[in-house]
Amino acid sequence: LDEANTLSAQANVYRQLAQPAEALALYEQSRQIRTQIGDRAGLARVTASVAYLHHEAGREPEARKGDEEALAAVRAMGEKPDGPAAASSTGRDGSGPGMVLR
């Protein structure tokens, strides 16, 4: 789990530095680890982050698909989509990040 968290943190830095390809590669590595270890909450967070990366790049179909996957993961954990673990890359008004998974 520490490795997955580190990869996600590094991906966040690359995203903030406007280096989306590097961020995406690190998010994907983190997603693989989280899938292998069964970290559903972390997987939902990373999936939402990837969706937001697509949103920032103007790839709305990919962003929506990622949002749907993240929300499905949240629901699978028994959370409500509007609850504290909800995820949306486009936010409720479509302008930016929605709820952030913690």
C-alpha positions as CSV (number, residue, x, y, z in Angstrom):
1,L,0.0,0.0,0.0
2,D,2.9,2.4,0.7
3,E,4.2,2.0,-2.8
4,A,0.7,2.7,-4.3
5,N,0.4,5.8,-2.1
6,T,3.8,7.0,-3.2
7,L,3.0,6.4,-6.9
8,S,-0.2,8.4,-6.5
9,A,1.5,11.2,-4.7
10,Q,4.2,11.4,-7.5
11,A,1.4,11.3,-10.1
12,N,-0.3,14.3,-8.4
13,V,3.0,16.2,-8.6
14,Y,3.4,15.5,-12.3
15,R,-0.2,16.5,-12.9
16,Q,0.4,19.8,-11.2
17,L,3.6,20.3,-13.2
18,A,1.5,19.9,-16.4
19,Q,3.1,16.6,-17.3
20,P,0.0,14.4,-17.8
21,A,1.7,11.5,-19.6
22,E,4.0,10.9,-16.6
23,A,1.1,11.4,-14.2
24,L,-1.0,8.9,-16.1
25,A,1.7,6.2,-16.1
26,L,2.2,6.6,-12.3
27,Y,-1.6,6.5,-11.7
28,E,-1.8,3.3,-13.7
29,Q,1.0,1.7,-11.7
30,S,-0.8,2.7,-8.5
31,R,-4.1,1.3,-9.9
32,Q,-2.5,-2.1,-10.7
33,I,-1.1,-2.4,-7.1
34,R,-4.4,-1.3,-5.6
35,T,-6.3,-3.9,-7.7
36,Q,-3.8,-6.7,-6.7
37,I,-4.1,-5.9,-3.0
38,G,-7.9,-5.3,-3.0
39,D,-7.7,-1.6,-1.9
40,R,-11.1,-0.6,-3.2
41,A,-11.1,2.8,-1.6
42,G,-7.7,3.6,-3.0
43,L,-8.7,2.3,-6.4
44,A,-11.7,4.5,-6.5
45,R,-9.5,7.5,-5.6
46,V,-6.9,6.8,-8.3
47,T,-9.7,6.1,-10.8
48,A,-11.2,9.5,-10.0
49,S,-7.8,11.1,-10.4
50,V,-7.3,9.5,-13.8
51,A,-10.7,10.8,-14.8
52,Y,-9.8,14.3,-13.7
53,L,-6.6,14.1,-15.7
54,H,-8.7,13.2,-18.8
55,H,-11.1,16.1,-17.9
56,E,-8.1,18.6,-17.7
57,A,-7.0,17.3,-21.2
58,G,-10.5,17.8,-22.7
59,R,-11.1,14.1,-23.1
60,E,-14.6,14.1,-21.7
61,P,-15.7,10.6,-22.8
62,E,-12.7,9.1,-20.9
63,A,-13.4,11.4,-17.9
64,R,-17.0,10.3,-17.8
65,K,-16.0,6.7,-18.0
66,G,-13.6,7.1,-15.2
67,D,-16.2,8.9,-13.1
68,E,-18.6,6.0,-13.6
69,E,-15.9,3.5,-12.7
70,A,-15.0,5.4,-9.5
71,L,-18.6,5.8,-8.5
72,A,-19.3,2.1,-9.1
73,A,-16.3,1.3,-6.8
74,V,-17.7,3.6,-4.2
75,R,-21.2,2.0,-4.4
76,A,-19.6,-1.5,-4.2
77,M,-18.1,-0.4,-0.8
78,G,-21.6,0.4,0.4
79,E,-21.1,4.2,0.2
80,K,-23.7,6.6,-1.2
81,P,-22.5,8.5,-4.2
82,D,-23.1,11.8,-2.4
83,G,-21.3,10.5,0.7
84,P,-17.8,11.2,1.9
85,A,-16.2,8.7,-0.4
86,A,-17.9,10.0,-3.6
87,A,-15.8,10.8,-6.6
88,S,-16.4,13.0,-9.7
89,S,-13.8,14.5,-11.9
90,T,-16.0,17.1,-13.4
91,G,-17.8,18.4,-10.3
92,R,-21.5,19.0,-9.9
93,D,-21.4,22.0,-12.2
94,G,-19.0,20.4,-14.7
95,S,-16.3,23.0,-14.0
96,G,-13.7,21.0,-12.2
97,P,-13.0,18.5,-9.5
98,G,-15.9,17.2,-7.6
99,M,-15.7,15.5,-4.2
100,V,-12.3,14.2,-3.5
101,L,-11.9,10.7,-2.1
102,R,-9.9,10.8,1.1
